[in-house]
Amino acid sequence: MAAIAGVTAEVDEFASRLQGELIRPGDGGYEPARQIWNAMIERCPALVARCAGAEDVVAAVNFTRDRRTA
């Protein structure tokens, strides 16, 4: 359980730094946010960042890169 709490805390901290919106599975806007124009492709990302500017893009890329395991 501690690992999940740590991940949640990291995501909460990341969300607090964004000027845009961070959408998580289960949030009201998750389903439309995760869909792309090609309905044949079905993706379910762990997070969707609606970036409000370049700083948000940099923060999202850095957050993802720092946690990439594969």
C-alpha positions in Angstrom: 0.0 0.0 0.0 2.9 2.4 0.7 4.0 2.2 -2.9 0.6 3.2 -4.1 0.5 6.1 -1.7 3.9 7.3 -2.9 2.8 7.2 -6.5 -0.4 9.1 -5.7 1.6 11.7 -3.8 3.9 12.1 -6.8 1.0 12.5 -9.2 -0.7 15.0 -6.9 2.4 17.0 -6.7 2.8 16.9 -10.5 -0.9 18.0 -10.9 -0.3 20.9 -8.5 2.5 22.3 -10.7 0.5 22.2 -13.9 -1.4 25.3 -15.1 -3.5 23.0 -17.3 -5.5 20.0 -16.2 -4.4 16.5 -15.2 -7.0 13.9 -15.9 -6.9 10.4 -14.3 -8.9 7.3 -15.0 -12.2 7.6 -13.2 -12.4 11.4 -13.6 -15.4 12.7 -15.4 -13.5 13.8 -18.5 -11.2 10.8 -18.8 -13.1 8.9 -21.6 -13.4 11.8 -24.1 -9.8 13.0 -23.2 -8.2 9.6 -24.0 -9.9 9.1 -27.4 -8.2 10.0 -30.6 -9.5 10.6 -34.1 -8.8 7.0 -35.2 -11.5 4.9 -33.5 -9.6 1.7 -34.4 -6.9 2.6 -31.8 -7.9 2.1 -28.2 -5.5 3.5 -25.6 -6.0 3.9 -21.8 -3.2 6.1 -20.5 -2.6 6.3 -16.8 -2.8 10.1 -17.0 -3.8 12.7 -19.6 -2.2 16.1 -19.3 -4.1 19.0 -20.9 -1.2 21.4 -21.1 -1.8 25.1 -20.9 1.6 26.1 -22.3 5.1 25.2 -22.9 6.0 24.9 -19.2 3.3 22.3 -18.8 4.6 20.3 -21.8 8.1 20.3 -20.3 6.8 19.3 -16.9 4.8 16.4 -18.5 7.7 15.1 -20.5 10.0 15.3 -17.6 7.5 13.6 -15.3 7.0 10.8 -17.8 10.7 10.4 -18.6 11.8 10.2 -15.0 9.3 7.4 -14.3 9.7 5.4 -17.5 10.5 1.8 -16.7 10.8 0.2 -20.2 
